[in-house]
Every structure is written in structure tokens, then in C-alpha cells.
């Protein structure tokens, strides 16, 4: 199959209720839907996004600019595309928007390949597990009151989740500790609890807060430091008993290689759009496996489930239902696990009736 054309479509997804994080308030997402059309009629789909619809036009333009590397090429030569695209972006750099552009096309190519051979991606990629533990990440925000935190945490348990993540990063660590204590008391000792500081602390603050939180048996303490401070993160990781999770803001195997060399995190969290797509996510996952380091996904539950299903060291799927309405199919859960779809490709296709109703 040859690539006949590439289509991109920007849409704006508006949250029903704005959410508050340490980075600021989030109201909308600028999504770029990607369609890679093969000359046999197969269409590979993928999704990348921006926060609050900021610089969505820039991201779309990057994807469109990279698309000329695909036209007329063999759709199954995905590694060859990735290598050519990597060289193509050298002048602009190997982080940020250029890498996200590669990721957008890479994922669509893998979806097309899966559809063309009628196999889900996790089987094409090796097939390690047909279900992955999931944690609910779509709540417990920094702007929630303690009563709201407790009620929402209890609702996640009632929905069948056995793990969840809350956000921290208040100016006073005592405030954070009180909020974590309230959630832990609400869900009990058997439900897994993660806490995400969204890069808002310095090294000393992270160690102090981390020690205050150790009594609450966190599954991990996520992104305590700015993403670029890998040396500081390694020192935080060494100082705490609670595992450190990080990597959602890291780019490609080269960024994660440095994290592994420094032992900056106990759990790596590659993000499909920042890591470099399916191709690079798998490279990162296998590299982490060689260090006996587990991986968990960041966002994109409908697509991340396939790459996690192909990795034996994948331990958690982050369930963040921001874009779930964009798809015809819904993610299925059983006893707290997400089930890897057996449908071809991603196993999820865009609901174009819904997409047509969104603002572009």
C-alpha cells in the first residue's frame, strides 16, 4: 500500500467544567485529527493536541509540512519514515513541535498497518498482555476543596477503579499533606493513590514534601521537579522511599536514555505525542525494560492501551477521558483493568458525526 494523501483537521474540545492545575486553568484543547490515506482505501487515524487551543495552528502546520515525506511511499515502511523525518527536523531541533509532528504521522501509519492486516497494534508489536491496570486521572484537581476531593475519590472507587491520581503543588506543603491524607482516608488503604506535583517544586521542597507524604503509601510521587532537572530529580529519587514517576515531558529515546542512566525516576511515563509516536514509545519501553524499570502511559488512553499491551514492563494506563467522545468505541474495563481492544489498528475510530459538531 502506498500513501496517497494526508489530511489534517483541527477541532476544539471544550471541557464541561474548567480544571485547575499547578500550570494554570484548562478550558479547552486544540486537537489536530490526522488521516493518512492509503491507495487501497485504508485510512490511518491519530490525534495530537494543545492546551487551551494555544498554537494549534503551528502544530497542524508542522504535520502538514512533514506529510510530504509520506506521499507515494510504502505505508508499511514506518521505521524508514521515522528516520527520514528525524533528519528532516534537524535544523529546527529534536524536541517540541517537530517531534510531535512526527508522532502524529507515525501513529496514523501504525493504525493503517493494523487495519491493513486486520490486527490490533499490540499484537503487531509483540503482544505482552491483554489487559492493563488503569488509574483514574480525570479529577482530584488542585482547585477542588477537601470535601470535593473526598466525594470524587469515593465515586472513582464506586465506578470500579482500584487506583487514582490527585494533583498537589500548593504553596504550603502542609496543605498538600492534608489533602493527600483526606483522600487516603476516603478510599482506604487498599486503593492505589498517586500524587502529581506537575513540576512545581525545587529539589529541597520535593524532598521535604515527599517525606511528609510517605506515611500515605503513595504508589508514586509524580514530576516533582521541572522536566529539565534530571540530576536534581535523581537526587530526589534517591532521598525518598516513595517511587518517583516522570517522563511525560521528555522527548525520544535520547531523553529517556539520560533518565535511565541517572536513575532519575523509578517509573517512566512516555507520552505518545512527545516521545515520538508508537515507534519511539516502544523503543523507550524496551530500553526501560533493560534497566528493569517499569513504564506507565501519559494521557491518550484509547491509543496508549495498545502500546502498553505490547510491553511486559507496562504497569498502568492513565485514564484521562478528555477525548473519549471523539471516538465511536469506548474503552472497556474489568476489575480495575483496561481491556486491550482486539479490533484492528488502534481499535478506535473517530466519530465523525460528533467531530462535525465541534468548533474548528
C-alpha distance (Angstrom), angle and dihedral (degrees) to the residues before:
residue distance angle dihedral
X1 . . .
X2 3.80 . .
X3 3.79 126.0 .
X4 3.79 109.1 -108.1
X5 3.81 100.8 179.5
X6 3.80 144.3 -21.3
X7 3.79 122.5 -133.5
X8 3.82 127.3 -167.3
X9 3.77 126.1 -167.8
X10 3.81 125.5 -172.2
X11 3.81 119.5 -149.2
X12 3.79 134.1 170.3
X13 3.80 118.9 -129.3
X14 3.81 112.8 -160.9
X15 3.78 121.0 -156.0
X16 3.79 116.5 -125.3
X17 3.79 87.2 -133.4
X18 3.83 125.6 17.0
X19 3.78 114.6 -114.4
X20 3.78 128.9 -142.9
X21 3.79 123.1 -138.6
X22 3.78 135.1 165.1
X23 3.82 86.2 -97.0
X24 3.80 92.1 56.9
X25 3.79 137.6 -95.0
X26 3.80 121.3 -31.7
X27 3.81 118.5 -153.5
X28 3.79 106.1 156.5
X29 3.80 143.9 8.5
X30 3.77 126.2 -137.0
X31 3.79 104.2 -142.7
X32 3.79 126.9 -168.0
X33 3.79 112.1 -156.0
X34 3.80 112.0 -155.4
X35 3.81 125.4 -154.9
X36 3.81 120.1 -174.0
X37 3.82 108.8 -166.8
X38 3.79 119.4 -153.6
X39 3.79 121.9 -155.1
X40 3.82 89.3 -115.6
X41 3.79 93.6 60.8
X42 3.81 96.8 -99.1
X43 3.80 113.1 135.1
X44 3.81 122.1 -160.4
X45 3.80 115.8 -154.0
X46 3.79 134.8 -160.3
X47 3.79 142.3 160.8
X48 3.81 135.7 -141.7
X49 3.80 127.1 170.3
X50 3.80 150.7 -170.0
X51 3.80 129.8 -140.8
X52 3.81 117.2 -103.8
X53 3.81 89.4 -3.4
X54 3.82 89.8 -76.7
X55 3.83 115.0 156.7
X56 3.79 93.2 -6.2
X57 3.81 88.9 138.4
X58 3.80 90.2 55.7
X59 3.80 91.8 51.1
X60 3.81 92.7 47.7
X61 3.79 91.0 49.2
X62 3.79 91.2 52.6
X63 3.80 91.3 52.8
X64 3.79 91.3 47.7
X65 3.82 90.8 48.8
X66 3.82 92.0 51.5
X67 3.81 92.6 46.0
X68 3.80 91.6 79.9
X69 3.81 87.0 70.6
X70 3.82 88.0 66.8
X71 3.78 107.3 43.6
X72 3.79 111.6 111.8
X73 3.80 92.7 3.0
X74 3.80 129.7 122.8
X75 3.80 106.5 -87.7
X76 3.80 91.4 -147.4
X77 3.79 95.3 58.4
X78 3.79 92.8 86.1
X79 3.81 97.1 147.2
X80 3.80 88.8 51.4
X81 3.82 90.8 52.9
X82 3.80 91.2 48.2
X83 3.81 92.4 51.6
X84 3.81 92.9 48.4
X85 3.79 92.1 46.5
X86 3.81 90.8 49.3
X87 3.80 89.4 57.1
X88 3.79 91.7 43.3
X89 3.83 94.0 58.6
X90 3.81 94.8 46.0
X91 3.81 94.5 106.3
X92 3.82 93.5 52.4
X93 3.80 94.5 40.3
X94 3.77 141.4 -104.1
X95 3.79 100.0 -92.5
X96 3.78 136.7 61.9
X97 3.79 125.4 15.7
X98 3.84 96.6 0.9
X99 3.81 91.8 57.4
X100 3.81 92.1 44.5
X101 3.80 87.5 53.5
X102 3.80 90.6 54.9
X103 3.80 90.3 46.6
X104 3.80 92.1 53.5
X105 3.80 93.3 55.1
X106 3.81 95.3 37.2
X107 3.80 91.8 56.6
X108 3.80 92.4 47.9
X109 3.80 90.1 51.1
X110 3.80 91.7 52.5
X111 3.80 90.5 48.5
X112 3.81 89.5 51.7
X113 3.80 91.3 49.1
X114 3.79 92.1 51.3
X115 3.79 91.7 48.7
X116 3.81 92.2 47.6
X117 3.83 92.6 56.3
X118 3.82 95.2 32.2
X119 3.81 95.3 -120.3
X120 3.82 133.4 122.9
X121 3.78 113.9 -113.2
X122 3.78 95.0 -115.1
X123 3.81 89.9 62.6
X124 3.80 92.8 45.4
X125 3.80 88.4 51.3
X126 3.80 95.4 50.6
X127 3.78 107.8 -79.6
X128 3.81 113.4 -115.2
X129 3.81 104.6 165.3
X130 3.79 137.0 2.5
X131 3.81 95.1 -149.9
X132 3.80 133.2 35.0
X133 3.82 128.8 -161.8
X134 3.80 109.6 -107.5
X135 3.77 132.8 -154.1
X136 3.79 124.5 -158.9
X137 3.79 110.7 -118.9
X138 3.79 100.5 165.3
X139 3.78 98.8 98.7
X140 3.81 146.4 12.8
X141 3.79 89.3 96.4
X142 3.78 127.4 -177.9
X143 3.80 92.0 -108.6
X144 3.83 94.0 56.1
X145 3.79 119.0 105.7
X146 3.79 118.8 -123.3
X147 3.81 90.6 -104.1
X148 3.81 89.7 51.0
X149 3.80 90.6 48.5
X150 3.79 92.2 52.4
X151 3.80 94.1 47.3
X152 3.79 93.6 47.6
X153 3.80 93.4 45.9
X154 3.79 89.9 52.2
X155 3.82 90.0 49.7
X156 3.81 90.6 54.9
X157 3.79 90.5 52.8
X158 3.80 90.3 47.7
X159 3.82 88.7 52.9
X160 3.80 89.9 58.1
X161 3.79 102.2 -99.6
X162 3.78 116.2 143.5
X163 3.82 94.8 -169.0
X164 3.80 136.8 36.5
X165 3.78 141.2 172.5
X166 3.79 130.3 -132.8
X167 3.80 130.5 -168.7
X168 3.76 124.8 -119.0
X169 3.80 133.5 174.1
X170 3.80 105.7 120.2
X171 3.79 118.8 160.0
X172 3.83 90.1 -112.1
X173 3.84 117.2 53.0
X174 3.79 89.4 -151.3
X175 3.81 87.6 64.5
X176 3.79 91.1 52.6
X177 3.79 91.9 48.2
X178 3.81 91.6 51.0
X179 3.81 91.4 51.1
X180 3.80 93.1 48.7
X181 3.81 90.1 47.6
X182 3.81 90.7 52.5
X183 3.81 93.0 51.7
X184 3.79 93.0 45.3
X185 3.80 90.9 51.3
X186 3.81 90.6 48.1
X187 3.82 95.8 52.2
X188 3.80 100.1 32.9
X189 3.81 130.1 -133.5
X190 3.82 99.4 -64.3
X191 3.80 99.5 60.2
X192 3.79 114.0 86.7
X193 3.80 115.3 -118.9
X194 3.80 128.4 -165.2
X195 3.83 127.4 -173.6
X196 3.80 124.6 -153.0
X197 3.82 121.7 -160.5
X198 3.82 94.1 -176.3
X199 3.83 93.7 -136.2
X200 3.81 93.6 -62.8
X201 3.82 101.1 130.2
X202 3.78 137.3 73.9
X203 3.79 122.4 -133.5
X204 3.80 97.6 -90.0
X205 3.79 93.4 43.9
X206 3.80 91.3 50.0
X207 3.79 93.6 51.5
X208 3.78 92.8 46.4
X209 3.80 93.8 47.7
X210 3.79 92.4 41.7
X211 3.79 91.1 56.1
X212 3.80 90.7 48.8
X213 3.82 90.0 53.3
X214 3.79 98.5 46.7
X215 3.81 92.9 91.4
X216 3.83 89.2 64.6
X217 3.81 94.1 64.2
X218 3.82 97.1 -127.4
X219 3.78 116.5 -165.4
X220 3.79 85.8 -140.4
X221 3.80 144.6 -15.0
X222 3.81 105.3 -132.7
X223 3.80 130.5 -146.6
X224 3.80 98.9 -23.3
X225 3.84 93.0 165.5
X226 3.81 135.4 44.0
X227 3.80 109.9 -78.3
X228 3.81 93.9 -114.0
X229 3.83 95.1 56.9
X230 3.80 98.1 83.7
X231 3.81 93.9 150.2
X232 3.80 91.9 52.9
X233 3.78 90.9 46.1
X234 3.80 89.7 53.8
X235 3.80 89.6 54.8
X236 3.82 91.1 49.0
X237 3.79 90.1 49.5
X238 3.80 91.5 51.0
X239 3.82 92.4 48.4
X240 3.81 97.5 52.5
X241 3.78 134.5 65.1
X242 3.81 90.9 -152.0
X243 3.83 110.4 88.1
X244 3.79 117.0 -109.2
X245 3.81 118.8 -133.7
X246 3.79 121.6 -164.8
X247 3.78 145.1 135.8
X248 3.81 105.4 97.0
X249 3.82 89.2 116.7
X250 3.82 94.8 44.3
X251 3.79 124.5 105.8
X252 3.81 129.2 -135.6
X253 3.78 131.5 -35.1
X254 3.80 91.4 -59.4
X255 3.80 94.2 63.0
X256 3.79 92.1 45.1
X257 3.79 92.3 46.0
X258 3.80 88.6 60.4
X259 3.81 90.7 48.5
X260 3.79 90.6 52.9
X261 3.79 93.4 46.3
X262 3.81 91.0 52.8
X263 3.83 94.7 38.8
X264 3.79 86.6 -127.9
X265 3.80 93.3 160.7
X266 3.78 139.0 21.5
X267 3.81 91.7 -147.2
X268 3.82 124.3 33.7
X269 3.79 119.1 -143.9
X270 3.82 110.4 -163.9
X271 3.80 115.9 -172.2
X272 3.81 116.3 -143.4
X273 3.79 94.3 -133.6
X274 3.80 98.2 42.4
X275 3.80 100.0 35.5
X276 3.80 93.2 59.3
X277 3.79 105.2 -92.9
X278 3.77 130.9 -80.4
X279 3.81 93.3 -39.5
X280 3.78 94.7 56.0
X281 3.82 95.4 36.4
X282 3.80 87.9 60.6
X283 3.81 92.4 47.6
X284 3.80 90.0 51.4
X285 3.80 91.4 46.5
X286 3.79 93.8 51.8
X287 3.80 92.0 43.9
X288 3.82 89.4 52.9
X289 3.80 89.1 49.4
X290 3.80 89.6 57.6
X291 3.82 87.1 59.2
X292 3.85 92.0 44.3
X293 3.81 89.0 -115.5
X294 3.82 119.1 143.1
X295 3.79 124.5 -134.9
X296 3.79 134.4 -144.0
X297 3.80 127.0 -173.0
X298 3.79 129.0 -112.3
X299 3.83 116.7 -137.4
X300 3.85 122.3 -46.3
X301 3.83 95.0 88.4
X302 3.81 94.3 174.5
X303 3.80 92.2 57.8
X304 3.80 102.5 25.3
X305 3.81 89.7 61.3
X306 3.81 89.5 71.7
X307 3.80 96.8 53.9
X308 3.80 91.9 42.9
X309 3.79 89.2 52.0
X310 3.80 88.1 57.6
X311 3.83 94.8 53.3
X312 3.80 123.4 76.3
X313 3.83 90.9 -159.3
X314 3.84 94.1 55.1
X315 3.79 108.9 116.8
X316 3.83 107.5 170.2
X317 3.79 142.4 21.9
X318 3.78 114.8 -148.4
X319 3.80 107.0 -132.9
X320 3.79 107.7 -150.8
X321 3.82 108.7 156.0
X322 3.81 96.6 -162.3
X323 3.80 94.3 123.4
X324 3.79 102.0 24.7
X325 3.81 93.3 111.0
X326 3.80 89.7 60.6
X327 3.81 89.4 70.3
X328 3.79 131.5 72.9
X329 3.79 92.1 -144.2
X330 3.78 127.8 58.9
X331 3.79 129.2 -138.7
X332 3.80 111.5 -107.8
X333 3.80 125.7 -139.8
X334 3.77 134.1 -164.3
X335 3.82 126.3 -178.1
X336 3.78 91.5 -18.1
X337 3.81 94.6 -48.3
X338 3.80 127.5 112.0
X339 3.79 112.3 -129.7
X340 3.81 116.1 -131.7
X341 3.82 106.9 -126.2
X342 3.80 117.4 -118.9
X343 3.80 90.9 -152.1
X344 3.84 117.1 114.4
X345 3.80 121.0 -82.4
X346 3.78 113.8 -12.7
X347 3.79 88.8 -10.9
X348 3.81 88.6 -129.0
X349 3.80 128.2 90.5
X350 3.78 129.6 -170.4
X351 3.80 117.0 -96.1
X352 3.78 97.1 -131.2
X353 3.81 92.8 -173.5
X354 3.80 88.0 62.1
X355 3.81 93.4 40.1
X356 3.82 90.5 54.7
X357 3.79 89.5 60.3
X358 3.79 94.7 54.5
X359 3.78 124.4 95.5
X360 3.81 112.6 -104.2
